[in-house]
Amino acid sequence: ADNLFDTIICLNTSKWIHLNYGDIGMKVLFNNVYQQLRKGGIFLFEPQNFDSYKKRIKLSKEIHANYNNIKFAGRYYYEF
């Protein structure tokens, strides 16, 4: 068995990955999807509105620090 997927879906989670693990977390997500998606497969990704991130920065010091260091967002996802 090849352990590859025809479809990978990531809905309403990108903000939490980004806030908890920063830009590196998002890049790891995209890399893992690429590695696990069968050639010709579909990755259905729902990016979260960056304005909604700010509402959550008071949850922890780490989230606040990650938020302040985010550079990889929005249009950069398409360049990855």
C-alpha positions as a Markdown table, in Angstrom:
| # | Residue | x | y | z |
|---|---|---|---|---|
| 1 | Ala | 0.0 | 0.0 | 0.0 |
| 2 | Asp | 1.3 | 3.4 | -0.9 |
| 3 | Asn | -0.2 | 5.5 | 1.9 |
| 4 | Leu | -1.1 | 8.3 | -0.5 |
| 5 | Phe | -4.4 | 10.1 | -0.6 |
| 6 | Asp | -6.5 | 11.2 | -3.5 |
| 7 | Thr | -7.9 | 14.1 | -1.6 |
| 8 | Ile | -6.8 | 16.1 | 1.5 |
| 9 | Ile | -9.1 | 18.7 | 3.0 |
| 10 | Cys | -8.0 | 21.4 | 5.4 |
| 11 | Leu | -11.0 | 23.6 | 6.4 |
| 12 | Asn | -11.1 | 26.2 | 9.1 |
| 13 | Thr | -7.8 | 25.1 | 10.6 |
| 14 | Ser | -5.1 | 27.2 | 9.0 |
| 15 | Lys | -5.4 | 30.0 | 11.4 |
| 16 | Trp | -4.8 | 27.7 | 14.4 |
| 17 | Ile | -1.8 | 26.1 | 12.8 |
| 18 | His | -0.4 | 29.5 | 11.9 |
| 19 | Leu | -1.0 | 31.0 | 15.3 |
| 20 | Asn | 0.3 | 28.0 | 17.2 |
| 21 | Tyr | 3.3 | 27.1 | 15.0 |
| 22 | Gly | 4.0 | 30.2 | 13.0 |
| 23 | Asp | 5.1 | 30.4 | 9.4 |
| 24 | Ile | 7.1 | 27.1 | 9.9 |
| 25 | Gly | 3.9 | 25.3 | 10.8 |
| 26 | Met | 2.2 | 26.4 | 7.6 |
| 27 | Lys | 5.1 | 25.4 | 5.5 |
| 28 | Val | 5.3 | 22.0 | 7.2 |
| 29 | Leu | 1.5 | 21.6 | 6.5 |
| 30 | Phe | 2.0 | 22.3 | 2.8 |
| 31 | Asn | 5.0 | 20.1 | 2.6 |
| 32 | Asn | 3.3 | 17.2 | 4.4 |
| 33 | Val | 0.2 | 17.6 | 2.1 |
| 34 | Tyr | 2.5 | 17.6 | -1.0 |
| 35 | Gln | 4.3 | 14.4 | 0.3 |
| 36 | Gln | 1.0 | 12.6 | 1.1 |
| 37 | Leu | -1.1 | 13.6 | -1.9 |
| 38 | Arg | -1.2 | 11.2 | -4.9 |
| 39 | Lys | -0.1 | 12.7 | -8.2 |
| 40 | Gly | -3.2 | 14.4 | -9.7 |
| 41 | Gly | -4.8 | 14.5 | -6.2 |
| 42 | Ile | -6.8 | 17.4 | -4.8 |
| 43 | Phe | -5.9 | 19.6 | -1.9 |
| 44 | Leu | -8.9 | 21.5 | -0.7 |
| 45 | Phe | -7.6 | 24.4 | 1.5 |
| 46 | Glu | -9.6 | 27.1 | 3.1 |
| 47 | Pro | -7.3 | 30.0 | 4.1 |
| 48 | Gln | -8.6 | 32.0 | 7.0 |
| 49 | Asn | -9.1 | 35.8 | 6.8 |
| 50 | Phe | -5.9 | 37.3 | 8.3 |
| 51 | Asp | -8.0 | 39.9 | 10.1 |
| 52 | Ser | -9.6 | 37.1 | 12.2 |
| 53 | Tyr | -6.1 | 36.2 | 13.6 |
| 54 | Lys | -5.9 | 39.4 | 15.6 |
| 55 | Lys | -9.0 | 38.4 | 17.6 |
| 56 | Arg | -7.1 | 35.4 | 19.1 |
| 57 | Ile | -3.6 | 36.9 | 19.9 |
| 58 | Lys | -4.5 | 37.3 | 23.6 |
| 59 | Leu | -4.9 | 33.5 | 24.1 |
| 60 | Ser | -1.2 | 33.1 | 25.0 |
| 61 | Lys | 2.2 | 34.8 | 24.8 |
| 62 | Glu | 3.3 | 32.2 | 22.2 |
| 63 | Ile | 0.3 | 33.0 | 19.9 |
| 64 | His | 0.9 | 36.7 | 20.3 |
| 65 | Ala | 4.6 | 36.3 | 19.4 |
| 66 | Asn | 3.8 | 34.0 | 16.4 |
| 67 | Tyr | 1.2 | 36.5 | 15.2 |
| 68 | Asn | 3.8 | 39.3 | 15.3 |
| 69 | Asn | 6.2 | 37.2 | 13.3 |
| 70 | Ile | 3.9 | 36.0 | 10.5 |
| 71 | Lys | 5.3 | 36.8 | 7.0 |
| 72 | Phe | 3.9 | 33.8 | 5.1 |
| 73 | Ala | 0.2 | 34.4 | 4.5 |
| 74 | Gly | -2.3 | 35.1 | 1.8 |
| 75 | Arg | -0.8 | 35.4 | -1.6 |
| 76 | Tyr | 2.4 | 33.7 | -0.5 |
| 77 | Tyr | 0.5 | 30.4 | -0.1 |
| 78 | Tyr | 0.2 | 30.3 | -3.8 |
| 79 | Glu | 3.9 | 30.8 | -4.3 |
| 80 | Phe | 4.9 | 27.9 | -2.0 |
